[in-house]
Amino acid sequence: MTRAKKVLITLALAAAAAGAAASPALADSHVPVTTQDSHTPLPPGDSHTPNPPRG
């Protein structure tokens, strides 16, 4: 094997190892998407309706 082939094989193996090591980190960095319900939940009793004036 020539020196150039050895270097290319070494680089290919290093890239494959780096990709295999990084794939779990990439998989954990996403945020799950919910279906149809993407609003922020409101606390109980907060209906956002204005109160009538008192007095």
N, C-alpha and C positions, 0 to 999 in steps of 0.2 A: 504494500500500500504506500502511496506517496504521502508526503507530509501534508499536502493540501487536502487530501481525502481524510486524513486523520483529524485535521483541524475542523473540517466541515462536519464530520460525524460527532466530534466532541461538542461543537456548538449546537447541533441538532438535539443531542441528548440533554444538554443543559437547558435548552429552551423547553423541551418536553417536561423536564423535571420542574422547572419554574411554573409552567402552565398547570401541571398537576397539583402543585402546592398552593397555587392561587385560586383554583376553582372553588373550594369550599368557602373562601372568604367572599368571593363574588356572589355565590348563591345566597349567602346570609345577608347581603346588603340591600336586598330589595324589600319593598313594602307591599304586603298583600293588598290586592284591590278587592273591594267589596262589590257586590252586585246591586246596583240601584240605590243603595243607602250610603251616600258619601257625605252626609251632613254631620256636623258636630252635635252630639246629643246635648240637650239642655237640662239643667237641673229641674227637679220636680217643682211645679208651681210657677214656673217662669214661662208664661204663654205669650209674652211680648204684646199684650193688649194694654193700652193706656188706662190708667185709673181715672174715674170721673173726679172732677174737682170737689174738694170737701168744703162744706161751709155754707 
